[in-house]
Amino acid sequence: MKLFHRPTPLPAKLRSQINARQVTALFCATEETWLIATPHGLVLADDEQIQAEYGWEEIQQITWDRDTDTLSIRWPDPSKQAQKLHNPDIDALRVFGDYSRNYLNKSQIYTHFGATPGGTSIRITVRAKSDGTKFSEVVAFGPLSQRDQSYVDTLENQVRDMAGLPV
């Protein structure tokens, strides 16, 4: 016989602050933090109030490390430290992961990886906000010379053109 646990319900006081009908919540006990996936973005909160809100286009990746019992939120800017949350509600983790992955995938329309003539790795991504507005995002994983910057600008214009964005 298997015992199933219901995920911890989102506190009513907090639920009333969320401006979305569809939400999936995950509680991380060590930090006493709620992660709430909505169609518009990711909300971080304590039991009483919202602490931070991020549009899905502001997040690069959310990963789960089973070995360390850690959920990591990674940002498009590689110099910004990942946010790590420990001891998530395991029963809610799968549902939260499915919803957040779906929302993140909708925000990432196209990604091009490459390297500049000088050897610096780059990532150019066309992203979409929840309102449908599209934009390009360029990340260089190292220094760029003037020649490299010119190359990156040309490549970004090509990616934008492919996605139907103005160049």
N, C-alpha and C positions, 0 to 999 in steps of 0.2 A: 504494500500500500504506500502510495506517495502522498506526502503532505505538501500542499501548495500554500504559499504565503501571498497575501495580497500586498501590493506595493503600498507604502505609507501614503495616505492621501494628502494632497496639498492643503495646508491650513486655509480655512475660509477667509481669514483676514487678508492673506496673501493672494488668494484666488480672485478676490474682488478688485485687486489692483492690476491684474493682467487684462490687457485690452485685446483678447482673442477668445474665440469660442472653443477652438481646438487647441488643447495643450497636452503635452506629455511631460511629466515631472520626474526628476531623479533626485534623491536626497543623498548627500555625501556626509556621513556622520562625523568624521574626524574634524571637518571644518564647519560642521553645522550649516551647510550651504545647500540650497536648492538650485538645481539647473532645470530650467523650464524651456522646452522647445515649443515655439509657436510658429505659425506660418511666416511671421515677419522677422523672427530672429531668436536669439538665445537670451534668456533672462537669468541673472544670478541674483539670489535673494537669501535672506535669513528667514526665520519663521514669521517675522513681523512686516518686513518691507523689502522692496526691490533695491538691490545694491548697484547693479549695472545692467545695461541692455546693449546688445550687439546685433546689428543686422547680419544675416547669414553671409553677406558679401564681405564682412569684416573678419571672417574666420576662415582660416585655410583648412584646418582639419581637427577632428575630435577623435582621439584614439583611446583604447582601453588596453592597459597592460595587466594581464591576469596575474603575472608573477609578483608584481608589486602592489596589486589591488589599487591601481592608479588610473584615473581618467585625466587625459591631458588635452588642453585646448591650445592649438597652435595658430599663430597669426600669420598673415601674408608676409609681413616684414620679418625676415629671419633674425634681425637683431633684437626683436621683442621677445622676451622670455616667455616660454610656454606657461600657461597656468595649470597647475597640477592639483587635483582633488583626490583625496583618498577615501577608501571604504564606502563606495557607492552602494546604494540599495540594489543588491544583485537581482532581485525579482523584477525590478523596473528597468534594469540596465539594457536588456535586449530590446524592449519596446522603445526606450529612449534612443538607443543607437540606431534603430530602423528609421525613426522619424527624423532625427538630426541628420543622418546620412542623406535621406531623401531631400530635405530642405537645402543642405549644402550642395548637393549635386545640381539642384535647380539654379543655384547662384553661380555655378562655375560652368559657363557655356563652352569655352574652348581654352585649352592650355597648350602653349608651345614652349618646349624646352630647347635650349641651344647653348652655344658658346660664342663669345666674341672672338675676333681675330687675335686678341691678346690672351685668350684662354680663360676668361672669366665666365663662369656658368651664369645663365640667365633664365628667367621664367617670365613669359608674357601670357597673361590670362585675361580673357574677356569675361567679365562678371555681370550679373544682373541683380538689381535691388528688388525687393518684394513688390515695388510698384511697376516693375518691368523696365526701368531705366537701365541701360547698359553702359559700361565703361571698361577701359583697359587698365591693367595693373602690371607694372614692370618691376621685377625684382632682380637685382644683380647680386650675386653671391661673392663679391670681391670688388676690387677697384676697377674703374673704367677710365681708359685714356680718352682723349678727344676722338681718336679714330674709332675706338670701341663705342663711344656714345653715338657717333654718327651711324654706325652699323645697327645699334639697338633702336635708334629712332626710325630707321628705314624698315627694320623688321617689325617694329610695333605698328607702323603704318600699314604694312602688308596684312598683319593679323587683324587690325581694325577693319580694313577693306573687306577681308574675307567674311567678317562677322556683320557687315552692313553698317558699320559705324563710320561717321565722317573722319576723313584723314586730315 
